[in-house]
Amino acid sequence: MVGSGQMNQKQSEVSLYGRCLFDTPWEDQGTAKLWISAAADWVQIGTWVSEQVGMEPRLGMENDQSVMFWEIEGDSFVNLVSDWAGQPKSELALSLSPELDLYVRGARLATVAIAARDVLAFAAGSGQEWLRVFMHCLDLADATNPDWEAWGGGQGTFVAAWIPAWSKEDLRVLRAVLGSVAQQVWPVNVGTAGQENQAKCAGLAMERWLWRCIDWHARQLLGPAGPAESARLSASPFRVRYRGEEETVHHWQSALAVKNTSEQRAFAADGWLLWRMIHETFQSSGWRKNLLCDRSGNGHYHLEFDLCPPGVQQKEDSGQLDWQLRFYVAHNVWSVRARLSEWWQQPGRTWRVGREWLVEPDSWFLPALQQAGQVAPEIAHSLQHKAPSAAQIGAQEVVHFLTETVPELLGQGFVVKFQDLQNVSLQDIRIRVRVGKTRRKVTLPSRNGVGERTGEGFFETNQLVEFDWTVAIAGKEISREEFENMVRQRTPFLELEGTWKLVPLEHLWEALQPLRQGNRGTTANLLSLTRSLLQVEAGMLGGAALEVELAPVAQGLREAWEGLLSHQQPPQVAIPLEFRGSLRSYQAEGLAWLVHLRRMGLGGVLADDMGLGKTVQVLAYLQYLKQQCLAQGPHLLLCPTSLVTNWRAEAGRFTPALKLYIHHGADRNNLDDNGLLPLDRELTKGCDVVLTTYATAVRDLDQLTAKAWDVVTIDEAQAIKNPDTKQAQAVLRLHSHHRLALTGTPVENRLEELWSILQFTTPEYLGSLAWFRHHFVEPIVSRGETRVAKQLHQVLQPVLLRRTKMDPDIRLELPDKWEVVEYAGLTTEQAALYQAVINRLFAGLNETVGPMSRRGRILTTLVRLKQVCDHPCLTSGGSADAGRSAKLRRLLDLLEEVVEEGEAALVFTQFRGMGEVVCSALERRFGWRPDFLHGGLSTGQRARMIEDFQTHVNSPPVLVLSLKAGGLGLNLTRANHVFHFDRWWNPAVEDQATDRAFRIGQVRDVQVHKFVCTGTLEERIDDLIRSKRALSATVVGQSEGWITEMDNESLRDLFSLDLPAALEEED
């Protein structure tokens, strides 16, 4: 290529013209003509062009002017133009005319399509008109229009070619632009020799030129085909991508790979077979009439609305401060748009938008405006005027438009922009709460029998404070009265430094609600205000902040609130010297947290997962109090009977310096020689910790309430989840300085359980039960409000510490566990019994019965159905043979694999009778009978079973447990398989049972097997159990009572037996 530096300035300004003409047959390769004006320097310029095209020029006429011209073949022209397309215009020796430059742009698009592999292998009958072939291509993409006649039904001669696929929107957009420019630049008869009246021929000529360029480029990549090059062809991205008759495909591939298009590109093939293959590949292409033939812009433009606030737009007709919604036509890919007001000023039916000419675009944007007008009355009103280009929105209507109309417009796919309307930066929003003087309210003696916390703490319930709040936005402070007025008038706008800003009014108002609810005006109980501030903080959008300012008279509260906000990182505490053992890092943090709570005067719930060492953390805390001489009396610890042995052993191991007395057993009420009860005698001797059970505490409440305890700790605190039970009311009456609750499941079924536990540890922290239900339970459970769930989570942070085995730092110390559902069917006997139970239920429900009777029948049926799924003998008696239960047979088979691998397993069942059946079945299968740990055993018997199983002494590798008796506080890490033979309604209970094996100390992966009988209630309830986990995970589920509230039809759907799915084939 001769550079422009070799030619003078005058010569470099000479334009080279060019045109490519195609004959009627679609396979015609075309002939190109290049020319320059005779007025130019014919010698030097002509020589340069001749070198480019490889031939000498001739003289002739073009547009009534003498020209020097060259006629070249189509391949040569494509090659030449493609060469120019790869060079900057500045490097060309002479400028190209707009007409010729458009060929260069088309060649450039072809190379992009090739690089994107957006091409199709194609073939059509020889001699057909190109326009007819083009229309056939549009029909090929229509799966409902199998138009194969154009290819014929028998043997024929076809021509192969590569054509664009147009499957990518950005390539279709560029195609449309080139076609639009071609209509403006190319003459009417360009591209088609002898046809001057072809409709839209300039745009179609560009399409044909793109076909020509793509076919040429693809062939250059492939080269000639042959048997020796089959491997290279099959690896090429441009090979035929579908299967067919081998000979046809081979000839087609060969014709597609011909490098020189002047050579033979025709091949013989069966027309119907060829059409079938082509038709298949066109389905995923962009060959759609609405995408390729529409010139109005409907395919790649959309209607867009732009809302302009007052003071921004320059109004011509009035000085009103109405907001204006402007209408635009905007491009789907490029940042190009134009106002509709420009369209109405066009003299004709074409409109240039960016680089593209749109023809009759009102054919689609006017219907779109009418559709938008069905949502927005303002837009509908604008359509009543001639040439609608904007809608006026009154100042009082803007809020409704933004909050109601805009979301509907967005929902229907419209684009609405707020060009000059800025949202207030969240970093510029502050809620400021100013706390004034404090005072104590006068309290009367308790009449409800609730025990008191002795000693002083910051957060006493009789501490009252005065407060007020304001909202500061970008430095502009808005008083409480002003902000409430903005809310009443629904005007979430502020003009700040001459610019209108949108304030998240609704969100701020929701975030402020806790300060307005539960507090009497601007005076609040200190504990209630603390809770409200935590709720406000949780409700704030990211970046916005809550600021608490203390008046000089309230500076005494600073330490309290700073301590409260540091609940996640309390000051470190040295591990007591007389504590035998070590604490993991998270356990040391738990010790520090307990000490921190005591300093703040707050009780707390230690809610770590089962197996993370809650017992050890509490023992370390009690030892710390003794070492620091902080204990104000003995400590009281309550737990279920099954955990007494565990607490005694752990205390002896880790804190032998603590004197422990177990207040349990029949001799606890026997007087000694001095007339003292054992409890009094041990306290007189300096006992540090009294350990008792919930049941004993209820019976000996008078003794226990007569003492002033330092720390009262309740283990497995879900035992008081129902505040109306005797044991819940009993523990509330205990007098203490500090209260702690331990539980791995703060919420098993209902959020009210959480309130009951917190009412013990920190009375009134969650308000009254009615208040808690109104402000937390109903929004979270009934309405699923995640915002309120987040607030509750934040409120609980200071007084509830929960770590799980899935926490990254803790998970490193535990093996993985995974769950698998083991499906079993029903025997014929089981299926018959199952159906009989259902029939009896609905026969009874059809009778007129009261609500309580109806609930009782339903709950009884639930139990019966689970028993039938377990084994028929549980309901109808008879033999306990495993052959009567498909589920039992499945369990035995799985346990056989466990035993063979030298592993161990726990088997949980909620029915004692089923536990005995499992033990007998295992004895018949393996020759040994496993232990069965259930509620009917004494504490000593349970301890022996657990010790034997853990130490492998006289113990088979399987331990059977009842779900309730074996689901609390036991370490059974020998097992790495857990089988839930029958299912509980509550996932938290199942997880507790699983955690007997999945605890610290476990060195192997734990596999959890959950049995489900297909086609039965168990299969349907399995899905319900999984979904029920969400509530517990959100804030720390409802009991099976919800089933009893179903109508009969819903019950029938839940209980019904899907016999084909349930019945298991029997030998």
Buried (B, 14 or more C-beta within 10 A) or exposed (E): EBEBEEBEEEBBEBBBBBBBBBBBBBBBBBBBBBBBBBEBBBEBBBBBBBEBBEEEBEEBEBEEEEBBBBBBBBBBBBBBBBEBBEEEEEEBBBBBBEBBBBBBBBBBBBBEBBEEEBBBBBBBBBEBBBBBBBBBBBBBBBEEEEBBEBBBEEEBEBBBBBBBBBBBBBBBBBBBBBBBBBBEBBEBBBBBBEBEEBEBBBBBBBBBBBBBBBBBBBBBEBBEBEEEBEEBBEEBEBBBEEEBEEEBBBBBBBBBBBBEBEEEBBBEBBBBBBBBBBBBBBEEBBBBEEBBEBBBBBBBBBBBBBBBBBEEBEEEEEEEEBBBBBBBBBBEEBEBBBBBBBBEEEEEEBBEBBBBBBBBBBBBBBEBBEBBBEBBBBBBEBBEEEEBBBBBBEBEBBBEBBEEBBEEBEEEEBBBBBEBBEEBEBEBBBBBBBBBEBEEEEEEEEEEEBBBBBBEBBBBBEBBBBBBBBBBBBEEEBEBEEBBEBBEEEBBBBEBEEEBBBBBBEBBBBBBBBBEBBBEEBBBBBBBBBBBBBBBBBBBEEEBBBEBEBBEEBEEBEEBBEBBBEBEEBEEBEBBEBBEEEBBEBBBBBBBBBBBBBBBBBBBBBBBBBBBBBBBBBBBBBBBBBBEEBBBBBBBBBBBBBBBBBBBBBBEEBBEBBBBBBBBEEEBEEEEEEEEBBBBBBBEEEBBBBBBBBBBBBBBBEBBBEBBBBBBBBBBBBBBBBBEBBBBBBBBBBBBBBBBBBBBBBBBBBBBBBBBBBBBBBBBBBBEBEBBBBBBBBBBBEEEBEEBBBBBBBBBBBBBBBBBBEBEEBEEBBBEBEEEEBBBBBBEBBBBBBBBBBEBBBEBBEEEEEEEEBBEBBBBBBBBBBBBBBBBBBBBEEEBBBEBBBBBBBBBEBBEEBBEEEBBBBBBBBBBBBBBBBBBBBEEBBEBBBBBBBEEBEBEEBBBBBEBBBEEEEBBBBBBBBBBBBBBBBBBBBBBBBBBBBBBBBBBBBBBBBBBBBBBEBEBEBBBBBBBBBBBBBBBBBEBBEEBBEBBEBBBBBEBEEBBEBEEEEBBEBBBBEEEBBBBEEE
